[in-house]
Amino acid sequence: MLIGHALGLQRIELYTEADRPLTEDELAECRALIARRGELEPVAHITGRRAFGRLDLEVTPDVLVPRPDTEVVVDVVVEMAPQGARIVDWGTGSGAIALSVADLRPDVTVTGLERSAAALAVARRNLDANPALADRVRLLESDGMTAVAGERFDVVVSNPPYLVPADLERYPALRHEPEQALVAGPVGTEDHARVAREAAGVLQPGGWLVLEIGEGQSPAARDILAGAGFGEVSTRADLAGIPRAIWGRSAQPGAPDSPAS
Ligand SMILES: C[S@@+](CC[C@H](N)C(=O)[O-])C[C@H]1O[C@@H](n2cnc3c(N)ncnc32)[C@H](O)[C@@H]1O
């Protein structure tokens, strides 16, 4: 990918031009990019692009590099959102979840919320690059749900920060990504609790909350969802077999297992 980027070639062209000798300038460009990767800079930062689901997204150091694990969260939302659903993505970053859900479900509208103005600018450019989604995706600068207070949604989805500060020491590659996108606090599930609390305030009765979780966080996340009044809690594993998505349903008045009944 780095050599293709340095030479301005598609990956297939690396094969069709495999026997073309490189100029000194081209070799120098390849070596410079490989040296950056040697410093653990993400490939997506070097190329400025990252594939996510069906989309090819712009990525800068202002946003989390979208991870394949998050595609599991998108799958869950795409499968369970009711027809014509209003969906909100808490902490949209590059817009990966918001844009993918809108792309895969042409009947829904999606609001992406983001506290970082710099990250939101990246999401806006990604939306501009996908004009077919423009009518159904709204991107708002917002600390939590502030910008949508008083509105009602059918689904809240979020991949919130879920690392602890010590993780940044354990995984040096993470130093290239924004700390505010990664670290939740000393426990790791602080933002899950915040999103669950805020979701309970904006969801329609019977609406769904879908969260991405980190390895080992599923028991704590179950407690958080139950404590915020969500029932019918389930999880889905990522390709490595690690529970990665957790979801639950807000209380429906009159339902037998409704905390309100
Ligand atoms: C783990 S990243 C996820 C980004 C993107 N949704 C994805 O899955 O690739 C978490 C995002 O939440 C944003 N964020 C953190 N706290 C927030 C808050 N209080 N309100 C809104 N966004 C917040 C961060 O800036 C970051 O972009």
The ligand as an SDF file (V2000), in Angstrom:
LIG
                    3D

 27 29  0  0  0  0  0  0  0  0999 V2000
  -13.2970    5.7830   19.5180 C   0  0  0  0  0  0  0  0  0  0  0  0
  -13.5630    7.2680   18.5660 S   0  0  0  0  0  0  0  0  0  0  0  0
  -14.7740    6.6480   17.3940 C   0  0  0  0  0  0  0  0  0  0  0  0
  -14.7980    7.3990   16.0910 C   0  0  0  0  0  0  0  0  0  0  0  0
  -15.7010    6.7700   15.0210 C   0  0  0  0  0  0  0  0  0  0  0  0
  -17.0810    6.7080   15.4800 N   0  0  0  0  0  0  0  0  0  0  0  0
  -15.2210    5.3650   14.6740 C   0  0  0  0  0  0  0  0  0  0  0  0
  -15.8570    4.3940   15.1110 O   0  0  0  0  0  0  0  0  0  0  0  0
  -14.2080    5.2270   13.9730 O   0  0  0  0  0  0  0  0  0  0  0  0
  -14.5480    8.2070   19.7240 C   0  0  0  0  0  0  0  0  0  0  0  0
  -14.9890    9.5650   19.2120 C   0  0  0  0  0  0  0  0  0  0  0  0
  -15.8290   10.1820   20.2090 O   0  0  0  0  0  0  0  0  0  0  0  0
  -15.5100   11.5540   20.3040 C   0  0  0  0  0  0  0  0  0  0  0  0
  -15.9280   12.0060   21.6410 N   0  0  0  0  0  0  0  0  0  0  0  0
  -15.3250   11.7720   22.8290 C   0  0  0  0  0  0  0  0  0  0  0  0
  -16.0120   12.3610   23.8220 N   0  0  0  0  0  0  0  0  0  0  0  0
  -17.0770   12.9700   23.2540 C   0  0  0  0  0  0  0  0  0  0  0  0
  -18.1480   13.7390   23.7620 C   0  0  0  0  0  0  0  0  0  0  0  0
  -18.2820   14.0000   25.0580 N   0  0  0  0  0  0  0  0  0  0  0  0
  -19.0870   14.2010   22.9020 N   0  0  0  0  0  0  0  0  0  0  0  0
  -18.9660   13.9550   21.5660 C   0  0  0  0  0  0  0  0  0  0  0  0
  -17.9670   13.2380   21.0170 N   0  0  0  0  0  0  0  0  0  0  0  0
  -17.0240   12.7460   21.8590 C   0  0  0  0  0  0  0  0  0  0  0  0
  -14.0030   11.5910   20.0780 C   0  0  0  0  0  0  0  0  0  0  0  0
  -13.5690   12.8880   19.6920 O   0  0  0  0  0  0  0  0  0  0  0  0
  -13.8490   10.5470   18.9660 C   0  0  0  0  0  0  0  0  0  0  0  0
  -13.9880   11.1310   17.6860 O   0  0  0  0  0  0  0  0  0  0  0  0
  1  2  1  0
  2  3  1  0
  2 10  1  0
  3  4  1  0
  4  5  1  0
  5  6  1  0
  5  7  1  0
  7  8  2  0
  7  9  1  0
 10 11  1  0
 11 12  1  0
 11 26  1  0
 12 13  1  0
 13 14  1  0
 13 24  1  0
 14 15  1  0
 14 23  1  0
 15 16  2  0
 16 17  1  0
 17 18  1  0
 17 23  2  0
 18 19  1  0
 18 20  2  0
 20 21  1  0
 21 22  2  0
 22 23  1  0
 24 25  1  0
 24 26  1  0
 26 27  1  0
M  CHG  2   2   1   9  -1
M  END
$$$$
